[in-house]
Amino acid sequence: MTTATVATTAGRRASVRRPAVAPARRHRWWVPLVFIGPVLVIQVTFLFLPLGNTFVLAFTDASTIGGGTFTGWENFATIFTSPVFWEAAGHTGLYLVLAVPAIVCLSLFLAILVNTSMRGAGIVRPILFSPLVMPMAVVALMFQYVLSSDGLLNQVLRGLSIVTEPVGFLTSSRLALLSAVLVTVWKGCGLYTLILLAALQNVSRELDQAAELDGASWLRRTWSVTIPQIRGTVVLVAILSAIAALRVFTEPFVLTGGGPGTSSTTMVLYLFTQGISPGTQAGFASAVSLVLFVAVLLVSAVGWSVSRRSNR
Amino acid sequence: MSTLTASRTAPSRAALARTHRRGSVSTVERVVRWSLMVVAMVLVLGPLAWQLSTALKGAGESTAGFPGSLVPTDPTLDNFVTAFTAIPLGRYLLNSAAISALGVTTNLVLATLTGYALARIAFRGRALYMAVLLATAALPFEVILVSTLLVTRGLGLQDTLLGVVLPQAVSIVSIFVMRQAFRNVPDEIEEAALMDGAGALRVFWSVMLPSVRGSVAVVAVLGFLDTWDQFLWPLVILSDPAKYPVNVGVQFLSGAFSADQRVISAAALIVVVPPLLVYFFMQKQVFTGLAEGALKG
């Protein structure tokens, strides 16, 4: 039953006055090296070197590290004239447009739903959050079965006589991407409901009570008093889920392998098919990576500017 | 329910007690909330219950067909046994355990060392290094996936445990959790130890580290959940199926000779259990870590 307490930890810490931060000390010259050296070595090897390499390879026709000749902007020209790339980019865009509003609305709804002192809510809360710890690869594997023609969803839909024939959630090129979005939303709501609930529990009750005395309905108070107070967190959830949508790989990969055809191939899946198997084009895939990077930076920049405005 | 109120600051706790005494929740609200909460729980637990139902069904009982039944007529644990005998689930689990053990250790050691340096040691370029760390936190791993693969292969680490763990050996969030923890340790403690003539490393090990045990637990739990969730990187760097972690291994079951959905469901459930156990027993650490992670994100 510690759920509620913990969900507020971050907020509470902000409200309690923090003890004066201890000063940093000078030590002999080798001491800092002992402490940050190991991380520096790892980061130089597995972060800065690959990042720099990505920028170099993107302008070559390399198929391995350091190999290949300089080709200028040719890879980017190829990317932007490739119909397969545009299809994948379109799928990722659609993913973002579908998943982000669904996650924001549903998580907000769930957070408000369980933000109550009612008996039993303390048991419901950890259950609703639980998808956040389940590995996505296994969640997607489970949903591959749930969404199959004999699966749970088809059983329920047929049981309720909503459909007569099983729906091809994974085999229809129109539904495959949507099915992947469904899995993203199902798992994502765990984490995002938790984040929003933590924000709700830090909302001051005084405004709410004043509005109640003025005769405002519950719905009205929630919409005009409570939600505006957690606007910053709502925007944060939108940003986090938007970046996650751009990076999506596991759900379509496990559910459909990007198919049928390429109907659920997203940007990272495209990147995966272009650059991972042996003999593929590392240079071209690096250029795709940079396009993805720019997309993530753009979404983050838009998100943070919205968030700055909403916090004012 | 006392925890809910206890978590609030004093004035709002009093307010909460006034307006939200259990008796003051109206019957309508109670009914509406409960029905919606039941619907939400069914949506979360339904897919899991469906896996469990299938996993418990014997070979004689159909898993397909309409209408299917949720309660197996003749429940059996055979499928869980088959998961270990017919497919190498045990090996996959061992691989995952090894990856998690090493990953949690490297994350813990590196985050603690770096967090300490960023919080308590003055060195040239510290502010710059902080800024670089914050910036790299915004870099999606997928962007450097191809080059990381090339580098790791170049080091001869493909198909090795180190190759799986090292590229994501430490998370930036963990570093910042530890930095925050070390910043909050009172200066007098360190001062006293230094006066006693202890060296920098000794102070770190026997004075500072014990003071941040809570955050160490948070970082350990987060590290476990991260490594257990890893999919794309192991999929890319490992080509030998004998080295696969469970997340990757179970994906190839549906294509395998024993494409029995009962066994796949059993295997899926087994993979989900360890993180769920950690979650239910260490909720405090999970939530604290996620809250800090979200704020940093």
HADDOCK unambig.tbl for C-alpha pairs under 7 A between the chains (distance, minus, plus):
assign (segid A and resid 1 and name CA) (segid B and resid 3 and name CA) 6.94 0.50 0.50
assign (segid A and resid 2 and name CA) (segid B and resid 3 and name CA) 6.25 0.50 0.50
assign (segid A and resid 2 and name CA) (segid B and resid 284 and name CA) 6.94 0.50 0.50
assign (segid A and resid 3 and name CA) (segid B and resid 283 and name CA) 6.95 0.50 0.50
assign (segid A and resid 4 and name CA) (segid B and resid 3 and name CA) 6.66 0.50 0.50
assign (segid A and resid 4 and name CA) (segid B and resid 4 and name CA) 5.19 0.50 0.50
assign (segid A and resid 5 and name CA) (segid B and resid 3 and name CA) 5.80 0.50 0.50
assign (segid A and resid 5 and name CA) (segid B and resid 4 and name CA) 5.76 0.50 0.50
assign (segid A and resid 5 and name CA) (segid B and resid 7 and name CA) 4.78 0.50 0.50
assign (segid A and resid 6 and name CA) (segid B and resid 284 and name CA) 5.63 0.50 0.50
assign (segid A and resid 6 and name CA) (segid B and resid 287 and name CA) 6.08 0.50 0.50
assign (segid A and resid 6 and name CA) (segid B and resid 288 and name CA) 6.43 0.50 0.50
assign (segid A and resid 7 and name CA) (segid B and resid 287 and name CA) 6.07 0.50 0.50
assign (segid A and resid 8 and name CA) (segid B and resid 7 and name CA) 6.96 0.50 0.50
assign (segid A and resid 9 and name CA) (segid B and resid 288 and name CA) 6.52 0.50 0.50
assign (segid A and resid 10 and name CA) (segid B and resid 291 and name CA) 6.13 0.50 0.50
assign (segid A and resid 10 and name CA) (segid B and resid 292 and name CA) 6.74 0.50 0.50
assign (segid A and resid 19 and name CA) (segid B and resid 184 and name CA) 6.93 0.50 0.50
assign (segid A and resid 21 and name CA) (segid B and resid 183 and name CA) 5.69 0.50 0.50
assign (segid A and resid 21 and name CA) (segid B and resid 184 and name CA) 6.11 0.50 0.50
assign (segid A and resid 22 and name CA) (segid B and resid 183 and name CA) 6.00 0.50 0.50
assign (segid A and resid 22 and name CA) (segid B and resid 186 and name CA) 6.29 0.50 0.50
assign (segid A and resid 22 and name CA) (segid B and resid 187 and name CA) 5.15 0.50 0.50
assign (segid A and resid 23 and name CA) (segid B and resid 120 and name CA) 6.47 0.50 0.50
assign (segid A and resid 24 and name CA) (segid B and resid 119 and name CA) 6.47 0.50 0.50
assign (segid A and resid 24 and name CA) (segid B and resid 120 and name CA) 4.03 0.50 0.50
assign (segid A and resid 24 and name CA) (segid B and resid 121 and name CA) 4.73 0.50 0.50
assign (segid A and resid 24 and name CA) (segid B and resid 122 and name CA) 5.07 0.50 0.50
assign (segid A and resid 25 and name CA) (segid B and resid 120 and name CA) 5.94 0.50 0.50
assign (segid A and resid 25 and name CA) (segid B and resid 121 and name CA) 4.92 0.50 0.50
assign (segid A and resid 25 and name CA) (segid B and resid 122 and name CA) 5.23 0.50 0.50
assign (segid A and resid 26 and name CA) (segid B and resid 121 and name CA) 6.10 0.50 0.50
assign (segid A and resid 26 and name CA) (segid B and resid 122 and name CA) 5.08 0.50 0.50
assign (segid A and resid 32 and name CA) (segid B and resid 117 and name CA) 6.37 0.50 0.50
assign (segid A and resid 32 and name CA) (segid B and resid 121 and name CA) 6.73 0.50 0.50
assign (segid A and resid 32 and name CA) (segid B and resid 123 and name CA) 6.58 0.50 0.50
assign (segid A and resid 35 and name CA) (segid B and resid 113 and name CA) 4.83 0.50 0.50
assign (segid A and resid 35 and name CA) (segid B and resid 114 and name CA) 5.68 0.50 0.50
assign (segid A and resid 35 and name CA) (segid B and resid 117 and name CA) 5.92 0.50 0.50
assign (segid A and resid 36 and name CA) (segid B and resid 113 and name CA) 6.52 0.50 0.50
assign (segid A and resid 36 and name CA) (segid B and resid 114 and name CA) 5.11 0.50 0.50
assign (segid A and resid 36 and name CA) (segid B and resid 117 and name CA) 6.70 0.50 0.50
assign (segid A and resid 38 and name CA) (segid B and resid 110 and name CA) 6.94 0.50 0.50
assign (segid A and resid 39 and name CA) (segid B and resid 110 and name CA) 6.00 0.50 0.50
assign (segid A and resid 46 and name CA) (segid B and resid 148 and name CA) 6.14 0.50 0.50
assign (segid A and resid 46 and name CA) (segid B and resid 167 and name CA) 5.15 0.50 0.50
assign (segid A and resid 50 and name CA) (segid B and resid 144 and name CA) 5.85 0.50 0.50
assign (segid A and resid 50 and name CA) (segid B and resid 147 and name CA) 4.76 0.50 0.50
assign (segid A and resid 50 and name CA) (segid B and resid 148 and name CA) 5.20 0.50 0.50
assign (segid A and resid 50 and name CA) (segid B and resid 151 and name CA) 6.84 0.50 0.50
assign (segid A and resid 51 and name CA) (segid B and resid 144 and name CA) 5.71 0.50 0.50
assign (segid A and resid 53 and name CA) (segid B and resid 147 and name CA) 6.26 0.50 0.50
assign (segid A and resid 54 and name CA) (segid B and resid 144 and name CA) 6.50 0.50 0.50
assign (segid A and resid 54 and name CA) (segid B and resid 147 and name CA) 5.90 0.50 0.50
assign (segid A and resid 64 and name CA) (segid B and resid 150 and name CA) 6.63 0.50 0.50
assign (segid A and resid 65 and name CA) (segid B and resid 150 and name CA) 5.73 0.50 0.50
assign (segid A and resid 113 and name CA) (segid B and resid 33 and name CA) 6.43 0.50 0.50
assign (segid A and resid 117 and name CA) (segid B and resid 1 and name CA) 6.93 0.50 0.50
assign (segid A and resid 117 and name CA) (segid B and resid 20 and name CA) 6.73 0.50 0.50
assign (segid A and resid 118 and name CA) (segid B and resid 22 and name CA) 6.37 0.50 0.50
assign (segid A and resid 128 and name CA) (segid B and resid 41 and name CA) 6.48 0.50 0.50
assign (segid A and resid 128 and name CA) (segid B and resid 44 and name CA) 6.54 0.50 0.50
assign (segid A and resid 133 and name CA) (segid B and resid 225 and name CA) 6.49 0.50 0.50
assign (segid A and resid 133 and name CA) (segid B and resid 275 and name CA) 5.92 0.50 0.50
assign (segid A and resid 133 and name CA) (segid B and resid 276 and name CA) 6.53 0.50 0.50
assign (segid A and resid 133 and name CA) (segid B and resid 279 and name CA) 7.00 0.50 0.50
assign (segid A and resid 134 and name CA) (segid B and resid 272 and name CA) 5.76 0.50 0.50
assign (segid A and resid 134 and name CA) (segid B and resid 275 and name CA) 6.57 0.50 0.50
assign (segid A and resid 135 and name CA) (segid B and resid 228 and name CA) 6.73 0.50 0.50
assign (segid A and resid 135 and name CA) (segid B and resid 229 and name CA) 4.35 0.50 0.50
assign (segid A and resid 136 and name CA) (segid B and resid 229 and name CA) 6.57 0.50 0.50
assign (segid A and resid 137 and name CA) (segid B and resid 231 and name CA) 6.57 0.50 0.50
assign (segid A and resid 137 and name CA) (segid B and resid 247 and name CA) 5.83 0.50 0.50
assign (segid A and resid 138 and name CA) (segid B and resid 247 and name CA) 6.36 0.50 0.50
assign (segid A and resid 138 and name CA) (segid B and resid 268 and name CA) 5.99 0.50 0.50
assign (segid A and resid 142 and name CA) (segid B and resid 268 and name CA) 6.96 0.50 0.50
assign (segid A and resid 146 and name CA) (segid B and resid 47 and name CA) 6.58 0.50 0.50
assign (segid A and resid 150 and name CA) (segid B and resid 64 and name CA) 5.27 0.50 0.50
assign (segid A and resid 150 and name CA) (segid B and resid 65 and name CA) 6.38 0.50 0.50
assign (segid A and resid 152 and name CA) (segid B and resid 50 and name CA) 6.93 0.50 0.50
assign (segid A and resid 155 and name CA) (segid B and resid 66 and name CA) 6.64 0.50 0.50
assign (segid A and resid 155 and name CA) (segid B and resid 67 and name CA) 6.36 0.50 0.50
assign (segid A and resid 155 and name CA) (segid B and resid 68 and name CA) 6.88 0.50 0.50
assign (segid A and resid 195 and name CA) (segid B and resid 291 and name CA) 6.76 0.50 0.50
assign (segid A and resid 205 and name CA) (segid B and resid 12 and name CA) 6.76 0.50 0.50
assign (segid A and resid 275 and name CA) (segid B and resid 146 and name CA) 6.18 0.50 0.50
assign (segid A and resid 276 and name CA) (segid B and resid 146 and name CA) 6.55 0.50 0.50
assign (segid A and resid 276 and name CA) (segid B and resid 236 and name CA) 6.93 0.50 0.50
assign (segid A and resid 282 and name CA) (segid B and resid 146 and name CA) 6.68 0.50 0.50
assign (segid A and resid 286 and name CA) (segid B and resid 146 and name CA) 6.77 0.50 0.50
assign (segid A and resid 289 and name CA) (segid B and resid 143 and name CA) 4.71 0.50 0.50
assign (segid A and resid 290 and name CA) (segid B and resid 143 and name CA) 6.61 0.50 0.50
assign (segid A and resid 292 and name CA) (segid B and resid 143 and name CA) 6.73 0.50 0.50
assign (segid A and resid 293 and name CA) (segid B and resid 143 and name CA) 6.02 0.50 0.50
